[in-house]
Amino acid sequence: MTQQGRNKSPQEFADKCRTLAQRITCQSDDPVAQRVHRENAEHMLLASYVAGLSGVPGTQVRYASPISVEQAIRIAVSVQDAERQEKCNNNFYARHDSRTRSDSSSRHAVGSRTAN
């Protein structure tokens, strides 16, 4: 088990999980055993990735119950991108709103001086 680092993207965290999964995957000459080991590693990879994701992307991925790591990554990246876009929009509107308020208050101050 591992946790997503504070400044790590969902993709970077997936890469870390894959590296850890590769380290614990047993090697076998038997093709059937190798397939079973690979499937178990995929299940463990998905479980550790989903459990280790943090924040809203992690919550959304857990709600979605993905059936593959690739699907989990797509969901996490989409949610992270949406959060970034929302933050940019909020910052834009906050700057725009503060400029509008300061412009209207300066016009109001000028108008009240000329009314006197």
Backbone as ProteinMPNN parsed JSONL, in Angstrom:
{"seq_chain_A": "MTQQGRNKSPQEFADKCRTLAQRITCQSDDPVAQRVHRENAEHMLLASYVAGLSGVPGTQVRYASPISVEQAIRIAVSVQDAERQEKCNNNFYARHDSRTRSDSSSRHAVGSRTAN", "coords_chain_A": {"N_chain_A": [[0.845, -1.186, 0.0], [0.422, 2.23, -0.705], [0.503, 5.827, -0.63], [-0.799, 8.662, -2.37], [1.391, 11.225, -3.121], [1.627, 14.611, -1.913], [2.141, 16.563, -3.916], [1.917, 15.097, -6.213], [0.679, 14.013, -9.334], [-2.32, 12.26, -10.44], [-1.495, 10.525, -12.503], [1.28, 10.31, -12.101], [1.236, 9.062, -9.618], [0.044, 6.652, -10.343], [2.073, 5.574, -11.92], [4.001, 5.138, -9.957], [2.679, 3.202, -8.411], [2.513, 1.145, -10.305], [5.222, 0.507, -10.603], [5.776, -0.483, -8.041], [4.038, -2.698, -8.053], [5.187, -4.265, -10.057], [7.497, -5.043, -8.813], [6.665, -6.916, -6.97], [5.521, -8.936, -8.397], [5.43, -12.288, -9.173], [7.618, -14.361, -11.04], [7.326, -16.858, -13.517], [7.849, -19.92, -15.29], [5.788, -21.314, -16.238], [3.077, -20.778, -18.303], [0.359, -20.563, -17.554], [0.476, -20.145, -14.787], [1.924, -17.77, -14.84], [0.065, -16.067, -16.055], [-1.931, -16.042, -14.078], [-0.51, -14.86, -11.961], [-0.031, -12.367, -13.116], [-2.664, -11.385, -13.412], [-3.415, -11.275, -10.706], [-1.599, -9.357, -9.847], [-2.522, -7.146, -11.313], [-5.037, -6.768, -10.111], [-4.235, -6.154, -7.495], [-2.782, -3.846, -8.021], [-4.788, -2.1, -8.993], [-6.406, -1.972, -6.671], [-4.611, -0.854, -4.761], [-3.992, 1.562, -5.997], [-6.503, 2.891, -6.158], [-7.185, 3.004, -3.43], [-5.097, 4.564, -2.462], [-5.271, 7.066, -3.674], [-5.746, 10.56, -3.237], [-7.799, 13.274, -1.97], [-10.448, 14.974, -3.813], [-10.342, 13.739, -6.413], [-9.629, 11.099, -5.662], [-11.831, 10.348, -4.087], [-13.901, 10.469, -5.984], [-13.063, 8.501, -7.803], [-13.226, 6.24, -6.196], [-16.0, 6.191, -5.771], [-16.818, 5.615, -8.369], [-16.032, 3.024, -8.83], [-14.003, 1.656, -10.585], [-13.059, -0.736, -13.144], [-10.601, -1.223, -14.114], [-7.149, -0.209, -13.992], [-6.485, 1.702, -15.855], [-8.961, 2.885, -16.404], [-9.485, 3.974, -13.881], [-7.42, 5.854, -13.698], [-8.112, 7.581, -15.821], [-10.507, 8.66, -14.814], [-9.603, 9.921, -12.445], [-7.751, 11.804, -13.468], [-9.462, 13.339, -15.07], [-11.181, 14.441, -13.127], [-9.312, 15.891, -11.622], [-8.456, 17.726, -13.586], [-10.876, 19.082, -14.011], [-11.198, 20.266, -11.501], [-8.999, 22.017, -11.507], [-9.736, 23.689, -13.649], [-12.076, 24.803, -12.629], [-11.012, 26.211, -10.473], [-9.41, 28.069, -11.833], [-11.436, 29.446, -13.225], [-12.866, 30.491, -11.038], [-10.902, 32.162, -9.934], [-10.578, 33.945, -12.064], [-13.163, 35.141, -12.216], [-13.281, 36.217, -9.661], [-11.243, 38.135, -9.745], [-12.247, 39.722, -11.816], [-14.686, 40.533, -10.701], [-13.778, 42.011, -8.457], [-12.449, 44.092, -9.752], [-14.573, 45.27, -11.096], [-16.121, 46.105, -8.944], [-14.339, 47.966, -7.751], [-14.071, 49.789, -9.835], [-16.732, 50.717, -10.086], [-17.118, 51.785, -7.542], [-15.255, 53.851, -7.553], [-16.289, 55.415, -9.58], [-18.69, 56.044, -8.382], [-17.763, 57.522, -6.205], [-16.64, 59.733, -7.534], [-18.937, 60.699, -8.758], [-20.432, 61.452, -6.495], [-18.874, 63.495, -5.503], [-19.114, 65.438, -7.455], [-21.766, 65.969, -7.222], [-21.948, 67.441, -4.942]], "CA_chain_A": [[0.0, 0.0, 0.0], [1.121, 3.501, -0.774], [-0.383, 6.986, -0.697], [-0.44, 9.678, -3.354], [2.11, 12.35, -2.535], [0.925, 15.893, -1.938], [2.319, 17.266, -5.192], [1.949, 14.11, -7.294], [-0.53, 13.904, -10.143], [-2.838, 10.893, -10.486], [-0.676, 9.735, -13.421], [2.547, 10.016, -11.418], [0.937, 8.086, -8.581], [-0.176, 5.374, -11.033], [3.393, 5.073, -12.302], [4.617, 4.632, -8.726], [1.981, 1.958, -8.068], [2.927, 0.13, -11.277], [6.583, 0.102, -10.252], [5.681, -1.347, -6.861], [3.39, -3.95, -8.451], [6.152, -5.055, -10.828], [8.479, -5.599, -7.88], [6.129, -8.052, -6.2], [4.971, -9.936, -9.305], [6.245, -13.504, -9.292], [7.938, -14.816, -12.389], [7.176, -18.301, -13.645], [7.991, -20.453, -16.647], [4.477, -21.872, -16.59], [2.242, -19.694, -18.83], [-0.871, -20.438, -16.774], [0.867, -19.514, -13.52], [2.304, -16.388, -15.152], [-1.183, -15.333, -16.274], [-2.567, -15.877, -12.762], [0.287, -13.864, -11.24], [-0.269, -11.066, -13.759], [-4.023, -10.957, -13.043], [-3.38, -10.884, -9.293], [-0.875, -8.087, -9.764], [-3.434, -6.107, -11.816], [-6.044, -6.526, -9.065], [-3.56, -5.45, -6.39], [-2.448, -2.512, -8.53], [-6.024, -1.315, -8.977], [-6.821, -1.752, -5.279], [-3.706, 0.081, -4.085], [-4.138, 2.88, -6.637], [-7.772, 3.488, -5.734], [-7.117, 3.279, -1.987], [-4.078, 5.559, -2.166], [-5.564, 8.39, -4.257], [-6.211, 11.51, -2.228], [-8.633, 14.4, -2.373], [-11.675, 14.763, -4.582], [-10.157, 12.692, -7.421], [-9.676, 9.796, -5.008], [-13.214, 10.077, -3.701], [-14.686, 10.206, -7.197], [-12.648, 7.21, -8.35], [-13.806, 5.201, -5.338], [-17.435, 6.141, -6.075], [-17.024, 5.062, -9.712], [-15.687, 1.585, -8.823], [-13.451, 1.284, -11.894], [-12.702, -2.149, -13.297], [-9.206, -1.31, -14.548], [-6.313, 0.909, -13.571], [-6.59, 2.729, -16.893], [-10.221, 3.585, -16.176], [-9.311, 4.752, -12.652], [-6.553, 6.996, -14.033], [-8.906, 8.53, -16.626], [-11.442, 9.354, -13.921], [-8.836, 10.798, -11.551], [-7.202, 12.925, -14.253], [-10.598, 14.182, -15.458], [-11.627, 15.194, -11.947], [-8.268, 16.858, -11.316], [-8.536, 18.785, -14.607], [-12.085, 19.862, -13.731], [-10.905, 21.09, -10.322], [-8.107, 23.11, -11.941], [-10.523, 24.608, -14.471], [-12.973, 25.525, -11.729], [-10.193, 27.159, -9.714], [-9.065, 29.159, -12.764], [-12.65, 30.23, -13.44], [-13.155, 31.244, -9.815], [-9.916, 33.239, -9.84], [-10.905, 34.932, -13.099], [-14.357, 35.876, -11.828], [-12.98, 36.993, -8.457], [-10.496, 39.33, -10.194], [-13.175, 40.534, -12.597], [-15.651, 41.098, -9.761], [-13.128, 43.041, -7.638], [-12.202, 45.244, -10.632], [-15.859, 45.9, -11.348], [-16.507, 46.815, -7.724], [-13.489, 49.137, -7.538], [-14.431, 50.757, -10.876], [-18.02, 51.33, -9.782], [-17.0, 52.602, -6.338], [-14.543, 55.082, -7.9], [-17.251, 56.245, -10.316], [-19.66, 56.521, -7.398], [-17.092, 58.569, -5.424], [-16.533, 60.896, -8.408], [-20.287, 61.23, -8.927], [-20.899, 62.094, -5.268], [-18.14, 64.746, -5.343], [-19.65, 66.447, -8.361], [-23.116, 66.314, -6.788], [-21.859, 68.377, -3.817]], "C_chain_A": [[0.886, 1.244, 0.0], [0.084, 4.613, -0.886], [0.136, 7.963, -1.746], [0.246, 10.827, -2.63], [1.36, 13.651, -2.763], [0.995, 16.584, -3.298], [2.4, 16.316, -6.381], [0.614, 14.079, -8.017], [-1.055, 12.474, -10.065], [-2.01, 9.987, -11.405], [0.656, 9.359, -12.777], [2.348, 8.966, -10.33], [0.706, 6.708, -9.206], [1.159, 4.755, -11.441], [4.114, 4.475, -11.096], [3.987, 3.29, -8.334], [2.379, 0.833, -9.013], [4.321, -0.406, -10.958], [6.568, -0.838, -9.053], [5.055, -2.694, -7.204], [4.348, -4.851, -9.219], [7.174, -5.723, -9.914], [7.963, -6.851, -7.174], [5.534, -9.14, -7.082], [5.941, -11.1, -9.438], [6.458, -13.842, -10.761], [7.841, -16.339, -12.422], [7.366, -18.702, -15.1], [6.667, -21.015, -17.147], [3.56, -20.739, -17.064], [0.95, -19.49, -18.031], [-0.571, -19.741, -15.45], [1.231, -18.047, -13.748], [1.058, -15.523, -15.364], [-1.895, -15.058, -14.943], [-1.832, -14.82, -11.949], [0.037, -12.462, -11.798], [-1.655, -10.525, -13.398], [-4.091, -10.523, -11.582], [-2.683, -9.548, -9.111], [-1.752, -6.935, -10.243], [-4.495, -5.755, -10.77], [-5.435, -5.752, -7.892], [-3.211, -4.03, -6.798], [-3.676, -1.619, -8.486], [-6.435, -0.982, -7.545], [-5.916, -0.74, -4.582], [-3.799, 1.477, -4.684], [-5.387, 3.584, -6.127], [-7.718, 3.873, -4.253], [-6.148, 4.414, -1.669], [-4.307, 6.933, -2.752], [-6.124, 9.311, -3.187], [-7.128, 12.565, -2.826], [-9.883, 13.994, -3.135], [-11.479, 13.722, -5.69], [-10.228, 11.287, -6.818], [-11.092, 9.401, -4.626], [-14.051, 9.717, -4.914], [-14.332, 8.859, -7.82], [-13.245, 6.082, -7.509], [-15.307, 5.076, -5.569], [-17.699, 5.418, -7.399], [-16.754, 3.558, -9.786], [-15.141, 1.119, -10.169], [-13.056, -0.19, -11.934], [-11.271, -2.337, -13.804], [-8.453, -0.083, -14.044], [-6.423, 2.046, -14.583], [-7.865, 3.552, -16.709], [-10.102, 4.472, -14.935], [-8.465, 5.999, -12.914], [-7.335, 8.032, -14.825], [-9.857, 9.331, -15.739], [-10.69, 10.357, -13.054], [-8.289, 12.017, -12.281], [-8.32, 13.877, -14.668], [-11.075, 15.041, -14.297], [-10.593, 16.255, -11.579], [-8.295, 18.024, -12.308], [-9.754, 19.68, -14.365], [-11.875, 20.77, -12.516], [-10.02, 22.275, -10.698], [-8.874, 24.159, -12.746], [-11.444, 25.444, -13.591], [-12.206, 26.574, -10.923], [-9.797, 28.348, -10.589], [-10.271, 30.056, -13.013], [-12.974, 31.075, -12.229], [-12.183, 32.397, -9.649], [-10.215, 34.335, -10.851], [-12.084, 35.783, -12.664], [-14.129, 36.704, -10.572], [-12.216, 38.261, -8.835], [-11.426, 40.276, -10.942], [-14.164, 41.243, -11.68], [-15.016, 42.199, -8.928], [-12.816, 44.274, -8.482], [-13.501, 46.0, -10.884], [-16.304, 46.696, -10.129], [-15.659, 48.053, -7.522], [-13.779, 50.202, -8.597], [-15.734, 51.458, -10.523], [-17.928, 52.178, -8.531], [-16.238, 53.887, -6.64], [-15.449, 55.993, -8.715], [-18.273, 56.846, -9.366], [-19.053, 57.655, -6.579], [-16.976, 59.827, -6.258], [-17.906, 61.54, -8.571], [-20.773, 61.94, -7.666], [-20.138, 63.394, -5.026], [-18.713, 65.823, -6.259], [-21.06, 66.843, -7.965], [-23.073, 67.341, -5.662], [-21.593, 69.728, -4.292]], "O_chain_A": [[1.946, 1.284, 0.624], [-1.078, 4.357, -1.201], [1.34, 8.076, -1.977], [-0.271, 11.339, -1.637], [0.56, 13.77, -3.691], [-0.003, 17.13, -3.768], [2.898, 16.691, -7.442], [-0.447, 14.113, -7.394], [-0.321, 11.569, -9.669], [-1.843, 8.804, -11.111], [1.106, 8.22, -12.896], [3.191, 8.088, -10.144], [1.135, 5.7, -8.645], [1.347, 3.545, -11.319], [4.758, 3.431, -11.203], [4.697, 2.353, -7.968], [2.563, -0.305, -8.581], [4.569, -1.609, -11.031], [7.256, -1.859, -9.043], [5.496, -3.726, -6.697], [4.323, -6.07, -9.049], [7.655, -6.82, -10.196], [8.741, -7.738, -6.824], [5.086, -10.166, -6.571], [7.113, -10.921, -9.769], [5.584, -13.63, -11.602], [8.227, -17.018, -11.471], [7.084, -17.931, -16.017], [6.465, -21.168, -18.352], [3.289, -19.819, -16.292], [0.503, -18.356, -17.858], [-1.303, -18.836, -15.047], [0.885, -17.184, -12.941], [1.005, -14.382, -14.905], [-2.4, -13.958, -14.722], [-2.465, -13.974, -11.317], [-0.091, -11.496, -11.046], [-1.801, -9.337, -13.11], [-4.74, -9.53, -11.253], [-3.119, -8.711, -8.321], [-1.732, -5.858, -9.647], [-4.812, -4.582, -10.571], [-6.042, -4.818, -7.367], [-3.334, -3.107, -5.992], [-3.606, -0.495, -7.99], [-6.772, 0.163, -7.244], [-6.408, 0.144, -3.882], [-3.697, 2.469, -3.962], [-5.329, 4.742, -5.713], [-8.165, 4.957, -3.877], [-6.357, 5.15, -0.705], [-3.619, 7.883, -2.377], [-6.892, 8.879, -2.328], [-7.211, 12.717, -4.045], [-10.313, 12.841, -3.106], [-12.364, 12.892, -5.897], [-10.826, 10.388, -7.409], [-11.501, 8.256, -4.82], [-14.827, 8.762, -4.875], [-15.213, 8.153, -8.311], [-13.717, 5.083, -8.052], [-15.838, 3.965, -5.562], [-18.687, 4.695, -7.53], [-17.21, 2.895, -10.718], [-15.752, 0.276, -10.825], [-12.76, -0.804, -10.908], [-10.786, -3.464, -13.912], [-9.051, 0.942, -13.715], [-6.45, 3.218, -14.207], [-7.844, 4.776, -16.844], [-10.575, 5.609, -14.945], [-8.769, 7.077, -12.402], [-7.242, 9.228, -14.545], [-9.991, 10.544, -15.903], [-11.099, 11.512, -12.942], [-8.355, 13.135, -11.768], [-8.143, 15.094, -14.623], [-11.341, 16.231, -14.465], [-10.952, 17.388, -11.26], [-8.17, 19.181, -11.907], [-9.665, 20.9, -14.5], [-12.328, 21.914, -12.51], [-10.261, 23.401, -10.262], [-8.689, 25.36, -12.554], [-11.574, 26.651, -13.789], [-12.69, 27.687, -10.717], [-9.842, 29.495, -10.144], [-10.149, 31.281, -13.012], [-13.32, 32.249, -12.364], [-12.585, 33.495, -9.265], [-10.117, 35.52, -10.534], [-12.023, 37.01, -12.731], [-14.715, 37.776, -10.424], [-12.501, 39.338, -8.312], [-11.394, 41.487, -10.727], [-14.445, 42.427, -11.866], [-15.647, 43.232, -8.705], [-12.909, 45.394, -7.981], [-13.519, 47.231, -10.884], [-16.8, 47.816, -10.253], [-16.191, 49.1, -7.155], [-13.74, 51.394, -8.294], [-15.828, 52.679, -10.649], [-18.597, 53.208, -8.45], [-16.537, 54.922, -6.046], [-15.39, 57.213, -8.565], [-18.676, 58.0, -9.514], [-19.731, 58.64, -6.285], [-17.196, 60.917, -5.729], [-18.036, 62.763, -8.53], [-21.471, 62.949, -7.771], [-20.68, 64.312, -4.41], [-18.787, 66.991, -5.877], [-21.52, 67.928, -8.322], [-24.058, 68.046, -5.441], [-21.485, 70.654, -3.488]]}, "name": "protein", "num_of_chains": 1, "seq": "MTQQGRNKSPQEFADKCRTLAQRITCQSDDPVAQRVHRENAEHMLLASYVAGLSGVPGTQVRYASPISVEQAIRIAVSVQDAERQEKCNNNFYARHDSRTRSDSSSRHAVGSRTAN"}
